[in-house]
Amino acid sequence: MFEAYPADVRRRMLALRELVLKTAAQTPRVGDIEETLKWGEPAYVTVNKAGSTVRIDWKPKTPAQYAVYFNCQTTLVESFRQMFPNDFRFEGNRALVLELEQKVPVDALGFCIAAALTYHLKRPGLAS
């Protein structure tokens, strides 16, 4: 899944993967995570439907950056924009953009990932 990325990008992408999996394991009620491809991008889905999909990717057309993608039909990125206005660059209502040379704000990013992986738990009538 990660072999196609350039070596320096692959290292960053694998670190993001590790953060997603670690965050999922440490966040109550997330449960098991399925690692898959969606739109050709590494994606992480809660098996118990507790959360919204988290995707990660790097694109050759923007070689100095990579991103964490969230479902654009949610309020997640807008919430992250309000909470962490200086930690990330935002792409619309769908992504947190990171620069390859940037020190990743791990705590803030971990919070964002946990929020996505528990997104449906906060909505009445859904997963409990």
N, C-alpha and C positions, 0 to 999 in steps of 0.2 A: 504493500500500500504506500510506503514512503520511499521506495527505491528510486522512483522517477525524479525526485527532487534533487537539486544540486546539493552537494555535501554540506555546505554551510547552512542552507535552508533546512535540510533534513534534520540537522541537529536541533534547530529551533522548533521545528514541527514535532519532533519526538518529545521535546521538553513540554510543549503544549499538551500533547497526548498524555504524558505522565501527570500533568497537573489536573486534567479532566478526570482521569481515573482515580487519582488520589483524592480529589475533592468529592467525587461520587462516593468513595468508600468511607469518607469521614462525615458525610452529610446524612443525618437521620432520614429514614423513609425513602431514600432514593432507590435502594434495592440494586438489583443487577443492571449492568450497562451492556448494551449490545454495540459492538464496534462494527461499523459497516461503511459503505460508500453511498453517498447521496449526491447526485449531480457530479460524480467523479471525485468528490472530496471526502476525506475522512470525516465520519459523522458518529456521534455518540447519542444513543437513544435509551431512555429508561424503559426496561422491559415491563415494569408495572404501570406504565403510563403516568407516572407522577410528574414528569417534566416535559419540557420542550427540547427538541433536538438541538445539539450544539455541533457545529461543523467548524473545521479549520482548513485553511488553504493558503497557498502562495501561487501567484500567477506571474508568468514570464513578462507580461506587459507592464507590471509594476514590480520590477525585480528587487527593489530595496525594502519592500514591505510584505507582510503577511497578515492574516486576519483571523479573528474568531467570529463566526457567523451565528446569528440567532434567527428564529422565525420572525419574519417581518410583520406578521399579523398579531404579534404580542406587543406589550408595552415595555418589554425588557430594555431595549436599547435606549428608549427615552428616559427610563428610570436611571440607567447607568450614566447617561449624559448629565442628569441633574446631580447625581451623587459623586461622580468622578470627572468633573469637567476638564481637569488638567492632566489626568492620567492617560487618557487615550485620545486618538483621533477617531472620529465617528464617521461611518458611511451610512447616511440616511438612517433608517430605523432597522438596519439589519446587521451591522458589523462594528466591531472594535478593531481598529487598524493599528498594527504595531510596526515599527521600523526595525529592520534587521540589526541595526547598530544600537538600538535603544535597550536600556535595562528594563526588563519587563516588570511592571508593578504587580508582583505575584499575589500579594494579599488582596488587592482590588480585583484582579482578574479571577482569583479563586472565589471571591464573593459573587461575582457576576455569573460564573459557571454554576455555582450552587443555586443561585436564584433561578437560572434556567432549568436546572435538573429537578427543581421542586415547584415549578411554575403552576402546575395544575392543582397542587395541594392547597394553594391559597384561594382557589375558586370554589364557591359553595356548590355542593352536589357532585363534585368530582373526587377522584382518588382520595382515600382516607387512610 
